Amino acid sequence: MAKYEMLYLLNNDSTEEVKAAEIAKYEDIVKANGGVVVSTDKWGAKKTMYPIKFKNEAYYVLMTFEAEAAALVELERVAGIDAEVLRRMITKLN
């Protein structure tokens, strides 16, 4: 299994319960595909460099995990259709 990081920006207007559910959902996707979540760092609300979907602030989350390629495909698919996710980026760690 390779090690990856996923940085995603959540809608900052959402409640804390919704944000916690979103974070748990992405951790569960990794675990359901045979991966291991190493850490989840909640950076909190930060101002974006430019408006994203008419929002100037987003809630930043960095998840470090180990998984196979199937987990990456599912993370990209779910994050791409999730209305709470403003942006996402998955990078492979050395």
Rosetta silent file (secondary structure, phi, psi, omega in degrees, C-alpha in Angstrom):
SEQUENCE: MAKYEMLYLLNNDSTEEVKAAEIAKYEDIVKANGGVVVSTDKWGAKKTMYPIKFKNEAYYVLMTFEAEAAALVELERVAGIDAEVLRRMITKLN
SCORE:     score description
SCORE:     0.000 S_00000001
   1 L     0.000  139.781  178.538    0.000    0.000    0.000 S_00000001
   2 E   -94.665  160.139 -178.847    1.180    3.477   -0.839 S_00000001
   3 E  -102.277  134.240 -176.599    0.900    6.512    1.422 S_00000001
   4 E  -133.246  161.978  169.543   -1.238    9.478    0.326 S_00000001
   5 E  -124.445  139.265  174.637   -2.516   12.828    1.547 S_00000001
   6 E  -124.016  116.783  174.263   -5.921   14.229    0.713 S_00000001
   7 E  -102.432  123.546  178.172   -6.508   17.918    1.314 S_00000001
   8 E  -134.821  148.613 -177.931  -10.130   18.905    0.988 S_00000001
   9 E  -109.941  122.114  179.209  -12.065   22.098    1.597 S_00000001
  10 E   -99.288  156.842  175.878  -15.511   21.857    3.144 S_00000001
  11 E   -60.737  120.176 -176.866  -18.281   24.431    3.059 S_00000001
  12 L   -74.544  -16.804  179.959  -17.614   26.643    6.092 S_00000001
  13 L   -76.623  -11.769 -179.021  -21.308   27.572    6.410 S_00000001
  14 L   -71.589  158.857  177.919  -22.159   24.000    7.461 S_00000001
  15 L   -74.369  165.771  178.997  -22.735   23.055   11.081 S_00000001
  16 H   -62.847  -34.471  179.363  -20.063   21.287   13.135 S_00000001
  17 H   -65.324  -40.734  179.051  -22.109   18.070   12.982 S_00000001
  18 H   -66.248  -43.044  178.370  -22.154   18.145    9.178 S_00000001
  19 H   -61.409  -44.165  179.438  -18.395   18.794    9.033 S_00000001
  20 H   -63.546  -38.513  178.363  -17.731   15.907   11.448 S_00000001
  21 H   -66.365  -39.114  178.246  -19.959   13.608    9.372 S_00000001
  22 H   -64.413  -44.392  179.796  -18.104   14.574    6.171 S_00000001
  23 H   -62.015  -44.610  179.280  -14.712   13.884    7.775 S_00000001
  24 H   -64.090  -35.433 -179.330  -15.940   10.516    9.077 S_00000001
  25 H   -62.501  -43.815 -178.706  -17.355    9.664    5.629 S_00000001
  26 H   -73.018  -32.001  173.934  -13.975   10.055    3.911 S_00000001
  27 H   -66.088  -40.671  179.612  -12.184    8.119    6.634 S_00000001
  28 H   -65.535  -34.026  177.985  -14.749    5.322    6.248 S_00000001
  29 H   -63.075  -43.146  178.818  -14.203    5.212    2.471 S_00000001
  30 H   -63.017  -46.406 -178.207  -10.493    4.577    3.006 S_00000001
  31 H   -65.959  -37.703 -179.249  -11.190    1.888    5.623 S_00000001
  32 H   -67.248  -24.435  179.407  -13.886    0.204    3.499 S_00000001
  33 L   -98.341   20.043  174.746  -11.390   -0.169    0.634 S_00000001
  34 L    82.689   13.030  179.574   -8.790   -1.871    2.828 S_00000001
  35 L   -94.636  176.912  179.705   -6.774    1.239    3.676 S_00000001
  36 E  -129.197  127.925  175.980   -5.575    2.714    6.943 S_00000001
  37 E   -84.554  117.750 -179.204   -6.106    6.324    8.030 S_00000001
  38 E   -79.494  -47.960  178.546   -2.821    7.515    9.575 S_00000001
  39 E  -159.573  156.873  174.549   -4.056   10.939   10.703 S_00000001
  40 E  -132.548  111.734 -179.312   -6.715   13.559   10.084 S_00000001
  41 E  -102.533  120.947  177.867   -5.694   17.148   10.737 S_00000001
  42 E   -95.130  105.325 -178.307   -8.489   19.689   10.969 S_00000001
  43 E   -78.156  -19.945  178.074   -6.937   23.010   10.020 S_00000001
  44 E    88.603 -168.867 -176.854  -10.192   24.865   10.551 S_00000001
  45 E   -78.156  130.750  177.604  -11.691   27.814    8.720 S_00000001
  46 E  -139.306  153.126  177.486   -9.333   29.802    6.530 S_00000001
  47 E   -75.771  138.296  178.089   -9.781   32.461    3.894 S_00000001
  48 E   -87.076  159.305 -179.736   -9.352   31.224    0.331 S_00000001
  49 E   -69.354  -29.665  179.914   -7.162   32.988   -2.218 S_00000001
  50 E  -148.831  157.608 -179.836  -10.124   33.462   -4.547 S_00000001
  51 E   -62.383  134.866  175.676  -13.864   32.745   -4.288 S_00000001
  52 E  -120.143  116.055 -176.436  -14.786   29.085   -4.739 S_00000001
  53 L    53.036   42.703  177.913  -18.473   28.543   -5.510 S_00000001
  54 L    65.342   21.063  177.818  -19.069   32.117   -4.292 S_00000001
  55 E  -113.406  137.865  178.613  -17.465   31.364   -0.881 S_00000001
  56 E  -101.426   -8.624  176.945  -14.472   33.300    0.486 S_00000001
  57 E  -131.151  149.774  178.031  -13.810   30.948    3.422 S_00000001
  58 E  -143.418  159.690  177.835  -13.537   27.170    3.655 S_00000001
  59 E   -99.190  114.182 -173.715  -12.916   24.559    6.337 S_00000001
  60 E   -90.199  136.059  177.089   -9.609   22.814    5.546 S_00000001
  61 E  -135.863  131.572  176.842   -8.989   19.128    6.364 S_00000001
  62 E  -116.705  117.239  179.539   -5.800   17.133    5.670 S_00000001
  63 E  -112.153  125.325  175.886   -6.124   13.345    5.808 S_00000001
  64 E  -104.610  130.340 -176.063   -3.019   11.136    5.601 S_00000001
  65 E  -151.556  163.464  174.061   -3.704    7.512    4.726 S_00000001
  66 E  -116.540  129.132 -177.159   -2.310    4.302    3.238 S_00000001
  67 E  -162.088  170.404  174.041   -4.403    2.604    0.573 S_00000001
  68 L   -90.000  175.688 -176.551   -4.579    0.886   -2.780 S_00000001
  69 H   -63.448  -29.533 -178.959   -5.678    2.557   -6.026 S_00000001
  70 H   -62.029  -35.615  179.197   -9.324    1.508   -5.585 S_00000001
  71 H   -67.397  -37.482  179.282   -9.643    3.776   -2.560 S_00000001
  72 H   -64.101  -42.736  179.713   -8.327    6.754   -4.540 S_00000001
  73 H   -61.597  -44.032 -179.059  -10.878    6.224   -7.292 S_00000001
  74 H   -68.918  -39.295  176.968  -13.712    6.060   -4.767 S_00000001
  75 H   -61.437  -45.710  178.842  -12.475    9.137   -2.853 S_00000001
  76 H   -62.348  -42.402 -178.157  -12.296   11.156   -6.071 S_00000001
  77 H   -64.072  -49.303 -177.001  -15.729    9.970   -7.163 S_00000001
  78 H   -68.055  -43.527 -179.682  -17.479   10.745   -3.870 S_00000001
  79 H   -66.110  -30.687 -179.606  -15.722   14.075   -3.319 S_00000001
  80 H   -69.259  -27.188 -179.005  -16.532   15.117   -6.880 S_00000001
  81 H  -106.605   -0.613 -178.354  -20.285   14.792   -6.372 S_00000001
  82 L   -81.751  123.779 -178.419  -20.439   15.933   -2.723 S_00000001
  83 L   -69.229  -22.709 -178.917  -22.026   19.386   -2.375 S_00000001
  84 L   -79.741  -20.396 -178.428  -20.149   20.048    0.891 S_00000001
  85 E   -90.570  118.863  179.097  -16.697   19.641   -0.729 S_00000001
  86 E   -84.651  -42.025  177.793  -15.534   22.814   -2.456 S_00000001
  87 E  -149.003  156.063  174.887  -12.114   21.485   -3.592 S_00000001
  88 E  -150.475  153.717  178.797  -10.005   18.370   -3.104 S_00000001
  89 E  -152.235  128.698  177.410   -6.521   17.194   -3.970 S_00000001
  90 E  -113.846  127.885  179.400   -4.885   13.804   -3.436 S_00000001
  91 E  -127.030  148.158  178.176   -1.099   13.526   -3.550 S_00000001
  92 E   -89.823  133.911  177.910    1.216   10.537   -3.146 S_00000001
  93 L   -92.315  150.628  178.272    3.855   10.768   -0.423 S_00000001
  94 L   -82.567    0.000    0.000    7.387    9.442   -0.865 S_00000001
